Amino acid sequence: QSVVTQSPSASGTPGQRVTISCSGSSSNVGTNYVSWYQHVPGTAPKVLIYRNNERHSGVPARFSGSKSGTSASLAISGLRSDDEADYYCATWDDTLSVPVFGGGTRLTVL
Amino acid sequence: QLQVQESGPRLVKASETLSVICTVSGGSIYGDSWSFIRQPAGKGLEWIGHISAFGETNYNPSLKRRVTLSVDTSKNQFSLSLTSVTAADTAIYYCARVLSDTYCTGSTCSRGDWFDPWGQGTLVIVSS
């Protein structure tokens, strides 16, 4: 069981805006930077967002990250079929002194 | 363009040692830190450890007794060794470059590690 939790699933229709959340505590999300990854099974995971809200080079502006208190969010607007993937948040945990990943959210585009 | 690629045996017998090599191409292994991350079937991602090009390491405490990371700068490679494996170690093993940032204001520091790029991963199955 990860110390950072994500809803296991999310869904939306093409063109819609969806939000994926990442909930932690003051020892991880509340204090440290959050990054977000997109993972299509069978391929290499890709970083989308780092330092809470900075888009990695080449990542479309449709993807945005935010953080408030001990929760972080990844928003995807203008949903496309190729956004269907697993999304993971990650952060540093001060108590464990390790990077920790959320359990992942499977996004389905209906 | 920097790339990383995992390689290693697909099958490892229980109680033996699992080994995965990560080859860095399109850039030098110097100047950055490198990490192994794994994903058991149907589960989330678990960080295993970091290593710098100079051999400085940091391991996940849950695996520390069994894990060793090493680096071979002449081959632009770094490696994972996991001893005394069990079925619970069956997973896809990924390698990735680690980028780190720490920002302090007053007595509060915020740290962030992010991983880019990642390899496609290599499936390692522990058989009994």
Boltz contact constraints between the chains, C-beta under 6 A:
constraints:
  - contact:
      token1: [A, 31]
      token2: [B, 110]
      max_distance: 6.0
  - contact:
      token1: [A, 32]
      token2: [B, 110]
      max_distance: 6.0
  - contact:
      token1: [A, 32]
      token2: [B, 111]
      max_distance: 6.0
  - contact:
      token1: [A, 32]
      token2: [B, 112]
      max_distance: 6.0
  - contact:
      token1: [A, 33]
      token2: [B, 110]
      max_distance: 6.0
  - contact:
      token1: [A, 33]
      token2: [B, 112]
      max_distance: 6.0
  - contact:
      token1: [A, 35]
      token2: [B, 114]
      max_distance: 6.0
  - contact:
      token1: [A, 44]
      token2: [B, 118]
      max_distance: 6.0
  - contact:
      token1: [A, 44]
      token2: [B, 119]
      max_distance: 6.0
  - contact:
      token1: [A, 44]
      token2: [B, 120]
      max_distance: 6.0
  - contact:
      token1: [A, 45]
      token2: [B, 118]
      max_distance: 6.0
  - contact:
      token1: [A, 47]
      token2: [B, 114]
      max_distance: 6.0
  - contact:
      token1: [A, 47]
      token2: [B, 116]
      max_distance: 6.0
  - contact:
      token1: [A, 50]
      token2: [B, 114]
      max_distance: 6.0
  - contact:
      token1: [A, 51]
      token2: [B, 112]
      max_distance: 6.0
  - contact:
      token1: [A, 88]
      token2: [B, 45]
      max_distance: 6.0
  - contact:
      token1: [A, 92]
      token2: [B, 111]
      max_distance: 6.0
  - contact:
      token1: [A, 92]
      token2: [B, 113]
      max_distance: 6.0
  - contact:
      token1: [A, 98]
      token2: [B, 47]
      max_distance: 6.0
  - contact:
      token1: [A, 98]
      token2: [B, 60]
      max_distance: 6.0
  - contact:
      token1: [A, 99]
      token2: [B, 47]
      max_distance: 6.0
  - contact:
      token1: [A, 99]
      token2: [B, 113]
      max_distance: 6.0
  - contact:
      token1: [A, 101]
      token2: [B, 44]
      max_distance: 6.0
  - contact:
      token1: [A, 101]
      token2: [B, 45]
      max_distance: 6.0
  - contact:
      token1: [A, 103]
      token2: [B, 44]
      max_distance: 6.0
  - contact:
      token1: [A, 104]
      token2: [B, 44]
      max_distance: 6.0
